[in-house]
Amino acid sequence: MNISIVVPTYNEIESLPILVDKILDVFGTNDLDGHIIVVDDNSPDGTGKLADELSRRDGRIQVIHRTGKLGIGTAHIRGFRHGIDVNDSDLIFSMDSDLSHDPEYIPDFISMCDNGFDVVVGSRYIRGGGVENWGLHRRAMSRGANLVASTVLGVAVGDMTTGYRCYRKAVLQELDLDSIRSDGYSFLEEILFYCDQKGFRIGETPIIFVDRTHGSSKLSKAEMGKFILTLLRLRFRN
């Protein structure tokens, strides 16, 4: 099976090489034909240059350079198109670059796709899932955001905000990616909403999310505001 892993980056110079090594180990252990697509938004800390060095050492690492910080949503779409058009991958993953998503779960996603799911999300909020190194306040905010998103959009998924996902190529080809207006983290809810609207079968596999130990979070108050506005726009789009 041919897979692509899309990894958007912005100032992740410490975590990226660790993540890449972990993903390549999973490829080898599970005999997977895979590529890692790093989409870098001109990181000031040199993440893009480091990604180029990694790519020169291993051709399975592909690097897309963008002109600036254009948003994680558009970074996903750029990577998805590369996975489809260049790699012709059967399955296309998205994964955070800060080591919060463990590549060891990749076979679990593939197994669920083999069992008929079109989209699989790595869920913190089903049996077997969880979060490490978060305080009570952040846990409550995340739980509340997911409950609100699922209820407002009518999508029966417990973890709407997770960025650890796997899509069949046919799903991304069927969606009108250009119509997705969210360029930030609310992209995650919007694309899942359209997957549900198209009738694709969405499944959840448990993951343990580990809070980042390198760099700083990119989630801002502005992104939180966009999250609410995106839900309202999608809910009342007609």
DOSE-593596 format. One line per 3 residues: number of its first residue (from 1); their letters; for each residue x, y, z of N, C-alpha, C, O. Coordinates in steps of 0.05 Angstrom, whole numbers, always signed. Layout:
N
NUM> A> X:Y:Z:X:Y:Z:X:Y:Z:X:Y:Z  ...
//
This chain:
238
1> MNI> +17:-24:+0:+0:+0:+0:+18:+25:+0:+37:+27:+15  +10:+44:-17:+25:+69:-20:+12:+90:-3:-11:+97:-7  +27:+101:+17:+15:+122:+34:+33:+147:+33:+57:+146:+28
4> SIV> +20:+170:+39:+34:+195:+43:+27:+206:+70:+4:+205:+78  +47:+218:+83:+42:+231:+109:+47:+261:+106:+70:+268:+101  +27:+277:+108:+30:+306:+105:+36:+318:+132:+21:+315:+151
7> VPT> +59:+332:+134:+68:+344:+159:+72:+374:+155:+93:+382:+145  +53:+391:+162:+57:+420:+160:+77:+429:+182:+75:+419:+205  +95:+447:+175:+114:+456:+195:+117:+487:+195:+115:+500:+175
10> YNE> +121:+497:+219:+129:+525:+223:+144:+526:+249:+133:+523:+271  +170:+531:+247:+188:+531:+271:+187:+505:+287:+181:+505:+310  +194:+483:+273:+194:+457:+286:+221:+443:+282:+223:+419:+278
13> IES> +243:+459:+283:+269:+449:+276:+278:+427:+296:+294:+410:+288  +269:+428:+321:+278:+409:+341:+262:+382:+338:+274:+361:+340  +237:+384:+333:+220:+360:+332:+220:+346:+305:+216:+321:+305
16> LPI> +224:+360:+283:+220:+348:+257:+238:+324:+252:+229:+303:+244  +265:+326:+257:+282:+302:+252:+274:+278:+269:+277:+255:+260  +265:+283:+293:+256:+260:+310:+232:+247:+298:+230:+223:+297
19> LVD> +212:+264:+290:+188:+253:+278:+193:+238:+253:+183:+216:+249  +210:+249:+235:+217:+236:+210:+229:+208:+215:+221:+189:+202  +247:+206:+234:+260:+180:+240:+239:+160:+250:+240:+137:+243
22> KIL> +220:+170:+267:+199:+152:+277:+181:+142:+254:+174:+118:+254  +174:+160:+236:+156:+152:+214:+171:+132:+196:+159:+112:+188  +196:+137:+190:+211:+119:+172:+214:+91:+185:+214:+71:+172
25> DVF> +217:+91:+212:+219:+65:+226:+193:+50:+223:+193:+25:+219  +170:+64:+224:+144:+50:+221:+141:+40:+192:+131:+18:+188  +150:+56:+173:+149:+46:+145:+165:+20:+142:+155:+1:+131
28> GTN> +189:+19:+154:+205:-5:+151:+194:-29:+166:+194:-51:+156  +185:-24:+190:+175:-46:+207:+150:-59:+195:+146:-83:+198  +134:-42:+182:+108:-52:+172:+108:-56:+141:+87:-60:+129
31> DLD> +132:-54:+129:+135:-58:+100:+116:-40:+84:+102:-50:+67  +116:-14:+91:+99:+5:+78:+114:+20:+57:+137:+29:+61  +101:+24:+34:+112:+42:+13:+102:+70:+19:+79:+76:+13
34> GHI> +118:+86:+31:+108:+112:+40:+126:+135:+35:+150:+132:+30  +115:+159:+35:+129:+184:+33:+121:+203:+55:+98:+202:+65  +139:+220:+63:+133:+242:+82:+134:+268:+67:+154:+275:+54
37> IVV> +112:+283:+68:+110:+308:+54:+111:+331:+74:+92:+336:+89  +134:+344:+76:+137:+367:+94:+129:+392:+80:+140:+399:+59  +109:+406:+91:+100:+431:+79:+108:+454:+98:+96:+458:+119
40> DDN> +129:+468:+91:+140:+488:+109:+133:+516:+100:+136:+523:+77  +124:+532:+120:+115:+559:+114:+138:+579:+120:+134:+598:+135  +161:+574:+107:+184:+593:+109:+191:+598:+139:+193:+621:+147
43> SPD> +195:+576:+153:+201:+578:+182:+226:+594:+187:+247:+589:+176  +224:+615:+204:+248:+631:+211:+270:+615:+224:+293:+623:+223  +263:+593:+238:+284:+578:+253:+300:+559:+235:+317:+544:+245
46> GTG> +294:+558:+209:+309:+541:+191:+297:+513:+187:+311:+495:+177  +272:+509:+195:+260:+482:+192:+260:+473:+163:+265:+450:+157  +255:+492:+145:+254:+485:+116:+281:+475:+106:+282:+456:+90
49> KLA> +302:+489:+114:+329:+481:+106:+336:+453:+117:+348:+437:+103  +329:+449:+142:+334:+423:+153:+318:+401:+138:+329:+379:+133  +293:+407:+131:+277:+388:+116:+291:+381:+89:+290:+358:+81
52> DEL> +302:+401:+76:+317:+396:+51:+340:+377:+56:+345:+359:+40  +355:+380:+78:+377:+363:+84:+367:+334:+89:+380:+315:+80  +345:+331:+103:+334:+305:+108:+325:+292:+81:+329:+268:+78
55> SRR> +314:+308:+63:+305:+298:+37:+329:+288:+20:+327:+268:+6  +351:+302:+22:+375:+294:+7:+385:+267:+17:+397:+251:+2  +381:+261:+43:+390:+236:+54:+371:+213:+48:+380:+190:+45
58> DGR> +346:+219:+44:+326:+198:+40:+304:+209:+21:+290:+228:+28  +302:+197:-2:+284:+207:-23:+254:+204:-16:+237:+215:-29  +248:+189:+6:+221:+187:+14:+210:+212:+28:+186:+215:+33
61> IQV> +229:+230:+34:+221:+255:+47:+220:+277:+25:+239:+283:+12  +196:+288:+22:+192:+309:+2:+185:+335:+16:+172:+335:+36  +195:+357:+4:+192:+383:+18:+178:+403:-1:+186:+406:-24
64> IHR> +158:+415:+10:+144:+437:-4:+149:+463:+11:+143:+465:+35  +161:+482:-2:+167:+508:+11:+145:+529:+3:+139:+532:-21  +135:+542:+22:+116:+564:+17:+128:+590:+25:+147:+591:+40
67> TGK> +116:+612:+16:+129:+638:+18:+127:+650:+46:+142:+669:+52  +109:+641:+62:+105:+652:+89:+85:+636:+105:+77:+614:+96  +77:+646:+127:+58:+632:+145:+30:+636:+134:+16:+655:+140
70> LGI> +22:+616:+117:-3:+618:+102:-26:+603:+115:-48:+604:+105  -21:+589:+137:-42:+575:+151:-40:+545:+148:-33:+535:+127  -47:+532:+170:-45:+502:+170:-65:+489:+152:-61:+467:+142
73> GTA> -88:+503:+148:-109:+491:+130:-99:+489:+101:-102:+468:+89  -89:+511:+91:-79:+511:+63:-54:+493:+61:-48:+483:+39  -39:+491:+83:-16:+473:+82:-25:+444:+78:-13:+428:+63
76> HIR> -46:+436:+93:-57:+409:+89:-65:+405:+60:-59:+385:+48  -80:+424:+49:-90:+421:+21:-67:+418:+2:-68:+402:-16  -46:+435:+6:-23:+433:-12:-10:+406:-10:-2:+394:-31
79> GFR> -8:+395:+14:+4:+369:+17:-14:+347:+6:-4:+328:-6  -40:+350:+10:-59:+330:-1:-56:+328:-31:-55:+306:-43  -55:+351:-44:-53:+351:-74:-27:+337:-83:-26:+323:-103
82> HGI> -5:+342:-68:+20:+329:-75:+18:+299:-71:+28:+284:-88  +5:+290:-50:+2:+262:-45:-15:+248:-67:-9:+225:-74  -34:+263:-77:-51:+252:-99:-37:+253:-126:-34:+233:-139
85> DVN> -28:+277:-133:-19:+282:-160:+9:+272:-165:+16:+263:-188  +27:+273:-145:+54:+266:-149:+59:+237:-140:+71:+221:-154  +50:+230:-116:+55:+204:-105:+34:+183:-112:+39:+159:-110
88> DSD> +10:+192:-121:-12:+174:-127:-17:+154:-104:-20:+130:-108  -17:+166:-80:-20:+149:-56:-48:+139:-52:-68:+153:-58  -51:+115:-42:-77:+103:-36:-89:+116:-11:-113:+122:-10
91> LIF> -72:+121:+9:-81:+134:+34:-63:+158:+39:-39:+157:+35  -76:+180:+48:-61:+204:+54:-67:+212:+83:-90:+217:+91  -46:+214:+99:-48:+221:+127:-42:+250:+131:-29:+263:+115
94> SMD> -51:+261:+153:-42:+286:+164:-33:+282:+192:-45:+266:+207  -12:+296:+200:+0:+291:+227:+14:+317:+236:+27:+331:+220  +11:+324:+262:+25:+347:+273:+55:+341:+273:+64:+318:+275
97> SDL> +70:+363:+271:+100:+360:+270:+113:+363:+297:+138:+362:+299  +98:+366:+319:+109:+372:+345:+112:+348:+363:+117:+351:+387  +110:+324:+352:+113:+298:+366:+89:+292:+384:+90:+273:+400
100> SHD> +67:+306:+381:+43:+300:+397:+28:+276:+385:+13:+263:+399  +34:+269:+360:+21:+246:+347:+42:+225:+342:+62:+229:+328  +38:+202:+354:+57:+180:+352:+54:+164:+326:+32:+153:+322
103> PEY> +74:+163:+310:+72:+147:+285:+66:+118:+289:+58:+104:+270  +71:+107:+313:+65:+79:+318:+36:+72:+313:+29:+48:+310  +18:+92:+313:-10:+87:+308:-17:+83:+278:-39:+75:+272
106> IPD> +2:+89:+261:-4:+89:+232:-17:+62:+223:-37:+63:+208  -7:+39:+231:-19:+14:+223:-48:+11:+232:-64:-2:+219  -56:+24:+255:-83:+22:+264:-102:+37:+245:-124:+27:+240
109> FIS> -93:+60:+235:-109:+75:+215:-113:+58:+190:-135:+56:+180  -91:+46:+181:-92:+30:+156:-111:+6:+160:-126:+0:+142  -110:-7:+183:-128:-29:+188:-157:-21:+187:-173:-36:+176
112> MCD> -164:+3:+197:-192:+12:+196:-200:+18:+167:-223:+13:+160  -182:+29:+151:-188:+33:+123:-192:+7:+109:-210:+4:+92  -176:-13:+116:-179:-40:+104:-207:-52:+111:-217:-68:+97
115> NGF> -218:-43:+134:-244:-53:+143:-267:-36:+133:-290:-38:+143  -262:-18:+114:-284:-4:+101:-288:+25:+107:-305:+38:+96  -271:+37:+125:-275:+65:+131:-260:+82:+110:-239:+75:+99
118> DVV> -273:+105:+103:-261:+123:+83:-244:+144:+95:-224:+153:+83  -250:+152:+120:-235:+172:+135:-232:+161:+163:-251:+151:+175  -208:+162:+174:-203:+153:+201:-190:+176:+217:-170:+187:+208
121> VGS> -200:+183:+240:-189:+203:+256:-177:+191:+281:-188:+172:+293  -154:+201:+290:-141:+192:+314:-154:+206:+338:-151:+230:+341  -169:+191:+354:-187:+204:+374:-175:+201:+402:-166:+180:+411
124> RYI> -176:+224:+416:-168:+225:+444:-192:+218:+462:-188:+213:+486  -216:+217:+451:-240:+217:+467:-258:+192:+462:-282:+194:+465  -245:+170:+455:-259:+145:+455:-243:+126:+472:-221:+132:+481
127> RGG> -255:+103:+478:-241:+84:+496:-214:+76:+486:-211:+69:+462  -194:+79:+503:-167:+73:+495:-151:+98:+488:-126:+97:+487  -165:+121:+483:-152:+146:+477:-147:+162:+502:-156:+156:+523
130> GVE> -132:+184:+499:-127:+201:+521:-107:+223:+515:-98:+226:+492  -101:+239:+536:-82:+262:+533:-62:+261:+556:-69:+254:+579  -37:+267:+550:-17:+268:+570:-6:+297:+572:-3:+311:+552
133> NWG> -1:+305:+597:+12:+331:+603:-5:+356:+598:+5:+377:+593  -32:+352:+599:-50:+374:+598:-62:+379:+626:-68:+360:+640  -66:+404:+633:-80:+410:+657:-110:+408:+654:-120:+404:+632
136> LHR> -125:+410:+676:-153:+406:+677:-167:+427:+659:-186:+420:+644  -158:+452:+659:-171:+473:+643:-169:+467:+614:-189:+470:+599  -145:+459:+604:-142:+454:+576:-158:+429:+567:-169:+428:+545
139> RAM> -159:+409:+585:-175:+385:+579:-204:+393:+575:-218:+383:+557  -214:+409:+594:-242:+417:+593:-248:+434:+568:-269:+430:+555  -230:+452:+560:-234:+468:+536:-235:+450:+511:-252:+454:+494
142> SRG> -217:+431:+509:-216:+413:+486:-241:+396:+484:-253:+393:+463  -249:+385:+507:-274:+368:+508:-298:+385:+499:-314:+376:+483  -299:+410:+510:-322:+427:+504:-322:+435:+475:-344:+435:+462
145> ANL> -299:+441:+463:-298:+449:+435:-307:+426:+417:-321:+431:+397  -299:+402:+424:-307:+379:+407:-336:+373:+410:-349:+366:+390  -347:+376:+434:-376:+372:+437:-392:+392:+422:-412:+386:+409
148> VAS> -383:+418:+423:-397:+439:+409:-396:+434:+379:-416:+436:+365  -372:+427:+368:-368:+423:+340:-385:+400:+330:-399:+402:+309  -385:+378:+344:-401:+354:+336:-430:+360:+336:-445:+352:+318
151> TVL> -440:+375:+357:-468:+381:+360:-477:+401:+339:-498:+397:+326  -463:+422:+335:-471:+443:+316:-470:+433:+288:-488:+439:+272  -450:+417:+281:-448:+408:+253:-462:+382:+248:-465:+374:+225
154> GVA> -471:+368:+269:-485:+343:+265:-468:+321:+256:-478:+303:+241  -443:+321:+263:-424:+300:+255:-419:+282:+279:-410:+292:+300  -424:+257:+277:-421:+238:+299:-393:+229:+303:-387:+205:+300
157> VGD> -375:+247:+309:-347:+242:+314:-340:+255:+340:-345:+278:+345  -327:+239:+358:-321:+250:+385:-297:+269:+386:-295:+285:+404  -279:+267:+366:-256:+284:+366:-254:+299:+339:-240:+290:+320
160> MTT> -269:+321:+337:-270:+336:+312:-245:+353:+308:-240:+361:+285  -230:+358:+328:-207:+377:+326:-180:+364:+323:-160:+377:+321  -180:+337:+323:-154:+324:+320:-143:+328:+292:-157:+327:+272
163> GYR> -117:+331:+291:-103:+334:+265:-91:+309:+255:-79:+308:+233  -93:+287:+271:-82:+261:+263:-103:+246:+249:-122:+236:+261  -101:+244:+222:-122:+232:+206:-111:+217:+182:-88:+219:+175
166> CYR> -129:+201:+171:-122:+186:+146:-147:+188:+128:-169:+182:+136  -142:+195:+103:-163:+197:+83:-156:+178:+59:-133:+176:+51  -176:+165:+49:-173:+151:+24:-169:+172:+2:-180:+194:+3
169> KAV> -153:+165:-18:-148:+184:-41:-174:+192:-54:-178:+215:-61  -193:+173:-57:-218:+179:-70:-235:+200:-55:-250:+215:-67  -231:+201:-28:-246:+221:-12:-236:+249:-20:-252:+267:-25
172> LQE> -210:+253:-20:-199:+279:-26:-203:+287:-55:-206:+311:-61  -205:+267:-72:-211:+273:-100:-240:+282:-104:-246:+298:-121  -258:+271:-88:-286:+277:-89:-293:+304:-77:-310:+318:-87
175> LDL> -278:+312:-57:-283:+338:-44:-274:+361:-61:-254:+359:-76  -288:+383:-59:-279:+408:-73:-261:+423:-53:-270:+440:-38  -235:+416:-53:-217:+427:-34:-215:+457:-37:-209:+471:-17
178> DSI> -219:+468:-61:-217:+497:-65:-239:+512:-51:-237:+536:-47  -261:+498:-45:-284:+511:-32:-281:+514:-2:-296:+528:+11  -260:+501:+10:-256:+502:+38:-244:+529:+45:-222:+536:+36
181> RSD> -258:+545:+61:-250:+572:+66:-231:+575:+90:-217:+595:+92  -231:+556:+108:-215:+558:+132:-186:+554:+126:-178:+534:+113  -169:+573:+134:-140:+570:+129:-125:+562:+154:-102:+554:+153
184> GYS> -139:+564:+177:-126:+557:+203:-135:+530:+213:-143:+512:+198  -135:+527:+239:-142:+502:+252:-171:+494:+248:-178:+470:+249  -189:+513:+243:-217:+506:+238:-221:+491:+212:-242:+480:+207
187> FLE> -200:+490:+195:-200:+473:+172:-207:+444:+179:-220:+430:+164  -197:+435:+203:-201:+408:+211:-231:+401:+214:-239:+379:+206  -246:+419:+225:-275:+415:+228:-289:+417:+201:-307:+402:+195
190> EIL> -280:+436:+185:-293:+441:+159:-290:+417:+140:-310:+409:+128  -267:+406:+137:-263:+384:+118:-278:+359:+128:-288:+344:+112  -278:+355:+155:-293:+332:+165:-323:+335:+161:-337:+315:+156
193> FYC> -332:+360:+163:-361:+365:+158:-368:+358:+129:-388:+345:+124  -351:+365:+110:-356:+359:+82:-354:+329:+76:-369:+318:+60  -335:+316:+90:-334:+287:+87:-360:+274:+96:-370:+255:+83
196> DQK> -371:+283:+118:-396:+272:+128:-419:+279:+109:-436:+262:+105  -419:+303:+98:-440:+311:+80:-440:+294:+54:-462:+289:+43  -417:+286:+46:-414:+269:+22:-421:+240:+28:-423:+224:+9
199> GFR> -426:+233:+53:-433:+206:+60:-410:+187:+63:-414:+162:+64  -386:+197:+66:-363:+179:+70:-364:+168:+98:-373:+181:+117  -355:+144:+101:-355:+130:+127:-331:+139:+143:-308:+135:+136
202> IGE> -337:+151:+166:-316:+163:+183:-313:+145:+209:-333:+140:+222  -289:+137:+214:-284:+121:+238:-264:+134:+256:-249:+153:+248  -262:+125:+281:-243:+136:+301:-227:+113:+312:-237:+92:+319
205> TPI> -201:+118:+314:-183:+99:+327:-169:+113:+350:-162:+136:+348  -167:+100:+373:-156:+113:+396:-126:+121:+394:-110:+105:+384  -120:+144:+404:-92:+153:+406:-87:+166:+433:-106:+176:+445
208> IFV> -63:+165:+442:-55:+181:+465:-40:+205:+454:-19:+203:+442  -51:+228:+459:-40:+254:+451:-20:+263:+472:-28:+265:+496  +4:+269:+464:+25:+278:+483:+31:+307:+477:+39:+314:+455
211> DRT> +27:+325:+497:+32:+353:+493:+61:+358:+484:+79:+344:+493  +65:+378:+467:+91:+383:+456:+112:+388:+478:+106:+400:+499  +137:+380:+473:+159:+385:+490:+180:+404:+477:+198:+414:+491
214> HGS> +176:+409:+451:+194:+427:+437:+177:+449:+424:+154:+444:+415  +187:+474:+423:+173:+496:+410:+149:+505:+426:+147:+499:+450  +132:+521:+413:+109:+532:+426:+84:+527:+410:+85:+523:+385
217> SKL> +61:+527:+423:+35:+522:+410:+29:+544:+390:+35:+568:+395  +16:+536:+368:+8:+556:+347:-21:+565:+351:-31:+581:+335  -35:+553:+371:-63:+559:+374:-66:+585:+389:-57:+588:+412
220> SKA> -79:+605:+376:-82:+632:+388:-111:+638:+393:-129:+623:+386  -116:+661:+407:-143:+669:+412:-158:+675:+385:-182:+670:+383  -143:+685:+366:-155:+690:+340:-165:+664:+327:-186:+664:+314
223> EMG> -149:+643:+330:-157:+617:+319:-182:+607:+333:-200:+595:+321  -185:+612:+359:-208:+604:+374:-233:+618:+363:-255:+607:+361  -230:+644:+357:-252:+659:+346:-260:+649:+318:-283:+647:+312
226> KFI> -240:+641:+302:-246:+630:+275:-260:+604:+278:-277:+597:+261  -254:+589:+299:-267:+563:+303:-297:+567:+306:-313:+553:+294  -305:+586:+323:-334:+591:+327:-347:+602:+302:-369:+593:+294
229> LTL> -334:+620:+288:-345:+632:+263:-348:+610:+242:-368:+611:+226  -329:+592:+240:-331:+571:+220:-355:+552:+226:-369:+545:+207  -359:+546:+251:-382:+529:+258:-408:+542:+250:-426:+529:+239
232> LRL> -410:+568:+256:-435:+582:+249:-439:+584:+219:-461:+581:+209  -417:+589:+205:-419:+591:+176:-428:+565:+163:-445:+565:+146  -417:+543:+173:-424:+517:+162:-453:+509:+170:-468:+498:+154
235> RFR> -460:+515:+195:-487:+508:+205:-508:+522:+189:-529:+511:+183  -504:+548:+183:-524:+564:+170:-517:+572:+141:-524:+593:+131  -501:+554:+128:-491:+560:+102:-513:+564:+81:-508:+577:+61
238> N> -536:+552:+85:-558:+554:+65:-577:+576:+71:-596:+580:+56
//
